[in-house]
Amino acid sequence: MNNDQEIVQVKLDQPKNYQAATTSKAFQMKLGENKTVLVYNRINNYILDALLKAVFRDDR
């Protein structure tokens, strides 16, 4: 028996007045000479939380 996997594209109907959510930059923070963090306005809360903990961790 073959165990071939297929990828199938699924499209859902959208209402005619539907507008795709646009993502734009919420803020940019320079961390060092060669390091910059960009955060976009539709970031998930748990990702933002992990990012902020990594950037502002206290290494004392």
N, CA, C and O atoms as CSV, one atom per row, in Angstrom:
chain,resi,resn,atom,element,x,y,z
A,1,MET,N,N,0.848,-1.175,0.000
A,1,MET,CA,C,0.000,0.000,0.000
A,1,MET,C,C,0.895,1.239,0.000
A,1,MET,O,O,1.847,1.307,0.776
A,2,ASN,N,N,0.606,2.207,-0.849
A,2,ASN,CA,C,1.365,3.447,-0.924
A,2,ASN,C,C,0.933,4.412,0.157
A,2,ASN,O,O,-0.258,4.540,0.442
A,3,ASN,N,N,1.896,5.093,0.761
A,3,ASN,CA,C,1.596,6.081,1.788
A,3,ASN,C,C,1.987,7.463,1.273
A,3,ASN,O,O,2.755,8.177,1.918
A,4,ASP,N,N,1.454,7.839,0.101
A,4,ASP,CA,C,1.743,9.138,-0.485
A,4,ASP,C,C,0.869,10.197,0.151
A,4,ASP,O,O,-0.342,10.027,0.286
A,5,GLN,N,N,1.504,11.299,0.542
A,5,GLN,CA,C,0.754,12.411,1.114
A,5,GLN,C,C,0.493,13.435,0.030
A,5,GLN,O,O,1.336,13.666,-0.837
A,6,GLU,N,N,-0.663,14.037,0.081
A,6,GLU,CA,C,-1.017,15.061,-0.880
A,6,GLU,C,C,-1.246,16.373,-0.153
A,6,GLU,O,O,-1.733,16.395,0.977
A,7,ILE,N,N,-0.894,17.452,-0.806
A,7,ILE,CA,C,-1.175,18.784,-0.289
A,7,ILE,C,C,-2.347,19.322,-1.093
A,7,ILE,O,O,-2.302,19.387,-2.321
A,8,VAL,N,N,-3.384,19.702,-0.385
A,8,VAL,CA,C,-4.598,20.182,-1.030
A,8,VAL,C,C,-4.863,21.601,-0.568
A,8,VAL,O,O,-4.905,21.871,0.633
A,9,GLN,N,N,-5.041,22.511,-1.520
A,9,GLN,CA,C,-5.342,23.894,-1.176
A,9,GLN,C,C,-6.834,24.019,-0.900
A,9,GLN,O,O,-7.669,23.512,-1.649
A,10,VAL,N,N,-7.145,24.707,0.195
A,10,VAL,CA,C,-8.538,24.924,0.578
A,10,VAL,C,C,-8.788,26.420,0.633
A,10,VAL,O,O,-8.053,27.151,1.298
A,11,LYS,N,N,-9.807,26.874,-0.054
A,11,LYS,CA,C,-10.170,28.288,-0.024
A,11,LYS,C,C,-11.586,28.406,0.513
A,11,LYS,O,O,-12.489,27.683,0.091
A,12,LEU,N,N,-11.765,29.323,1.443
A,12,LEU,CA,C,-13.081,29.577,2.002
A,12,LEU,C,C,-13.675,30.805,1.327
A,12,LEU,O,O,-12.959,31.751,0.998
A,13,ASP,N,N,-14.961,30.784,1.128
A,13,ASP,CA,C,-15.622,31.946,0.557
A,13,ASP,C,C,-15.561,33.103,1.541
A,13,ASP,O,O,-15.772,32.925,2.740
A,14,GLN,N,N,-15.274,34.274,1.030
A,14,GLN,CA,C,-15.235,35.480,1.836
A,14,GLN,C,C,-16.422,36.358,1.454
A,14,GLN,O,O,-16.817,36.403,0.289
A,15,PRO,N,N,-16.985,37.050,2.432
A,15,PRO,CA,C,-18.053,37.996,2.087
A,15,PRO,C,C,-17.526,39.049,1.120
A,15,PRO,O,O,-16.331,39.346,1.116
A,16,LYS,N,N,-18.401,39.609,0.308
A,16,LYS,CA,C,-17.979,40.586,-0.689
A,16,LYS,C,C,-17.379,41.836,-0.063
A,16,LYS,O,O,-16.549,42.497,-0.687
A,17,ASN,N,N,-17.779,42.171,1.148
A,17,ASN,CA,C,-17.245,43.363,1.793
A,17,ASN,C,C,-16.030,43.045,2.667
A,17,ASN,O,O,-15.585,43.894,3.440
A,18,TYR,N,N,-15.496,41.838,2.552
A,18,TYR,CA,C,-14.351,41.403,3.346
A,18,TYR,C,C,-13.085,42.121,2.882
A,18,TYR,O,O,-12.814,42.217,1.685
A,19,GLN,N,N,-12.319,42.621,3.843
A,19,GLN,CA,C,-11.022,43.215,3.551
A,19,GLN,C,C,-9.978,42.432,4.323
A,19,GLN,O,O,-10.136,42.176,5.517
A,20,ALA,N,N,-8.923,42.057,3.646
A,20,ALA,CA,C,-7.849,41.313,4.300
A,20,ALA,C,C,-7.202,42.188,5.364
A,20,ALA,O,O,-6.989,43.383,5.163
A,21,ALA,N,N,-6.899,41.578,6.486
A,21,ALA,CA,C,-6.254,42.313,7.577
A,21,ALA,C,C,-4.832,42.678,7.144
A,21,ALA,O,O,-4.054,41.818,6.729
A,22,THR,N,N,-4.519,43.933,7.248
A,22,THR,CA,C,-3.188,44.363,6.859
A,22,THR,C,C,-2.283,44.391,8.090
A,22,THR,O,O,-2.706,44.723,9.197
A,23,THR,N,N,-1.057,44.041,7.858
A,23,THR,CA,C,-0.068,44.044,8.926
A,23,THR,C,C,0.881,45.206,8.673
A,23,THR,O,O,1.404,45.376,7.571
A,24,SER,N,N,1.090,45.993,9.704
A,24,SER,CA,C,2.024,47.096,9.582
A,24,SER,C,C,2.912,47.129,10.823
A,24,SER,O,O,2.595,46.531,11.852
A,25,LYS,N,N,4.009,47.827,10.703
A,25,LYS,CA,C,4.979,47.880,11.788
A,25,LYS,C,C,4.402,48.676,12.953
A,25,LYS,O,O,3.955,49.809,12.777
A,26,ALA,N,N,4.412,48.077,14.149
A,26,ALA,CA,C,3.916,48.756,15.343
A,26,ALA,C,C,5.032,49.556,15.997
A,26,ALA,O,O,4.831,50.714,16.365
A,27,PHE,N,N,6.206,48.952,16.146
A,27,PHE,CA,C,7.347,49.709,16.649
A,27,PHE,C,C,8.647,49.022,16.268
A,27,PHE,O,O,8.674,47.836,15.941
A,28,GLN,N,N,9.708,49.787,16.316
A,28,GLN,CA,C,11.047,49.311,16.002
A,28,GLN,C,C,11.974,49.763,17.116
A,28,GLN,O,O,11.926,50.916,17.544
A,29,MET,N,N,12.822,48.846,17.587
A,29,MET,CA,C,13.713,49.168,18.694
A,29,MET,C,C,15.127,48.728,18.323
A,29,MET,O,O,15.347,47.574,17.956
A,30,LYS,N,N,16.067,49.637,18.418
A,30,LYS,CA,C,17.464,49.320,18.142
A,30,LYS,C,C,18.104,48.821,19.434
A,30,LYS,O,O,18.094,49.512,20.452
A,31,LEU,N,N,18.665,47.602,19.379
A,31,LEU,CA,C,19.250,46.982,20.566
A,31,LEU,C,C,20.750,47.168,20.632
A,31,LEU,O,O,21.331,47.138,21.717
A,32,GLY,N,N,21.363,47.353,19.530
A,32,GLY,CA,C,22.805,47.513,19.477
A,32,GLY,C,C,23.189,48.043,18.118
A,32,GLY,O,O,22.337,48.452,17.328
A,33,GLU,N,N,24.478,48.033,17.855
A,33,GLU,CA,C,24.946,48.576,16.592
A,33,GLU,C,C,24.392,47.802,15.402
A,33,GLU,O,O,24.066,48.394,14.373
A,34,ASN,N,N,24.287,46.501,15.535
A,34,ASN,CA,C,23.817,45.664,14.421
A,34,ASN,C,C,22.553,44.882,14.745
A,34,ASN,O,O,22.253,43.900,14.066
A,35,LYS,N,N,21.808,45.288,15.760
A,35,LYS,CA,C,20.616,44.541,16.174
A,35,LYS,C,C,19.416,45.471,16.253
A,35,LYS,O,O,19.460,46.517,16.900
A,36,THR,N,N,18.355,45.073,15.589
A,36,THR,CA,C,17.104,45.829,15.616
A,36,THR,C,C,15.949,44.852,15.759
A,36,THR,O,O,15.949,43.789,15.137
A,37,VAL,N,N,14.974,45.205,16.569
A,37,VAL,CA,C,13.775,44.393,16.736
A,37,VAL,C,C,12.606,45.136,16.103
A,37,VAL,O,O,12.370,46.306,16.404
A,38,LEU,N,N,11.880,44.456,15.229
A,38,LEU,CA,C,10.673,45.008,14.623
A,38,LEU,C,C,9.482,44.220,15.145
A,38,LEU,O,O,9.512,42.989,15.152
A,39,VAL,N,N,8.448,44.902,15.575
A,39,VAL,CA,C,7.223,44.257,16.044
A,39,VAL,C,C,6.077,44.780,15.195
A,39,VAL,O,O,5.920,45.988,15.017
A,40,TYR,N,N,5.289,43.867,14.680
A,40,TYR,CA,C,4.161,44.227,13.830
A,40,TYR,C,C,2.867,44.194,14.630
A,40,TYR,O,O,2.777,43.515,15.653
A,41,ASN,N,N,1.865,44.930,14.160
A,41,ASN,CA,C,0.651,45.143,14.945
A,41,ASN,C,C,-0.215,43.902,15.126
A,41,ASN,O,O,-1.116,43.935,15.964
A,42,ARG,N,N,-0.008,42.841,14.415
A,42,ARG,CA,C,-0.851,41.654,14.562
A,42,ARG,C,C,-0.088,40.487,15.201
A,42,ARG,O,O,-0.415,39.325,14.962
A,43,ILE,N,N,0.932,40.799,16.016
A,43,ILE,CA,C,1.730,39.762,16.670
A,43,ILE,C,C,0.883,39.055,17.738
A,43,ILE,O,O,0.071,39.685,18.415
A,44,ASN,N,N,1.080,37.765,17.876
A,44,ASN,CA,C,0.376,37.012,18.916
A,44,ASN,C,C,0.946,37.375,20.280
A,44,ASN,O,O,2.140,37.645,20.410
A,45,ASN,N,N,0.092,37.380,21.289
A,45,ASN,CA,C,0.512,37.799,22.631
A,45,ASN,C,C,1.636,36.941,23.197
A,45,ASN,O,O,2.560,37.467,23.818
A,46,TYR,N,N,1.571,35.628,22.991
A,46,TYR,CA,C,2.596,34.760,23.569
A,46,TYR,C,C,3.944,34.969,22.881
A,46,TYR,O,O,4.988,34.810,23.514
A,47,ILE,N,N,3.935,35.318,21.605
A,47,ILE,CA,C,5.183,35.602,20.901
A,47,ILE,C,C,5.767,36.926,21.390
A,47,ILE,O,O,6.972,37.024,21.620
A,48,LEU,N,N,4.925,37.936,21.548
A,48,LEU,CA,C,5.379,39.220,22.062
A,48,LEU,C,C,5.941,39.065,23.473
A,48,LEU,O,O,6.970,39.656,23.799
A,49,ASP,N,N,5.281,38.287,24.297
A,49,ASP,CA,C,5.747,38.046,25.662
A,49,ASP,C,C,7.130,37.399,25.657
A,49,ASP,O,O,8.017,37.830,26.394
A,50,ALA,N,N,7.320,36.373,24.837
A,50,ALA,CA,C,8.616,35.692,24.757
A,50,ALA,C,C,9.690,36.630,24.215
A,50,ALA,O,O,10.827,36.604,24.688
A,51,LEU,N,N,9.351,37.440,23.248
A,51,LEU,CA,C,10.298,38.395,22.687
A,51,LEU,C,C,10.746,39.409,23.731
A,51,LEU,O,O,11.941,39.668,23.877
A,52,LEU,N,N,9.804,39.973,24.446
A,52,LEU,CA,C,10.144,40.974,25.463
A,52,LEU,C,C,10.969,40.374,26.598
A,52,LEU,O,O,11.881,41.023,27.111
A,53,LYS,N,N,10.658,39.150,26.988
A,53,LYS,CA,C,11.453,38.485,28.024
A,53,LYS,C,C,12.878,38.241,27.542
A,53,LYS,O,O,13.825,38.372,28.317
A,54,ALA,N,N,13.038,37.890,26.277
A,54,ALA,CA,C,14.387,37.640,25.725
A,54,ALA,C,C,15.166,38.942,25.608
A,54,ALA,O,O,16.365,38.966,25.885
A,55,VAL,N,N,14.521,40.005,25.210
A,55,VAL,CA,C,15.208,41.287,25.029
A,55,VAL,C,C,15.562,41.925,26.363
A,55,VAL,O,O,16.657,42.468,26.514
A,56,PHE,N,N,14.653,41.869,27.333
A,56,PHE,CA,C,14.847,42.564,28.600
A,56,PHE,C,C,15.201,41.647,29.756
A,56,PHE,O,O,15.001,42.012,30.914
A,57,ARG,N,N,15.719,40.472,29.468
A,57,ARG,CA,C,16.075,39.553,30.564
A,57,ARG,C,C,17.198,40.152,31.391
A,57,ARG,O,O,18.052,40.878,30.881
A,58,ASP,N,N,17.179,39.837,32.660
A,58,ASP,CA,C,18.168,40.351,33.600
A,58,ASP,C,C,19.194,39.259,33.829
A,58,ASP,O,O,18.887,38.244,34.455
A,59,ASP,N,N,20.415,39.450,33.329
A,59,ASP,CA,C,21.456,38.436,33.420
A,59,ASP,C,C,22.335,38.571,34.664
A,59,ASP,O,O,23.457,38.065,34.684
A,60,ARG,N,N,21.857,39.222,35.658
A,60,ARG,CA,C,22.658,39.397,36.876
A,60,ARG,C,C,22.740,38.150,37.686
A,60,ARG,O,O,23.378,38.138,38.738
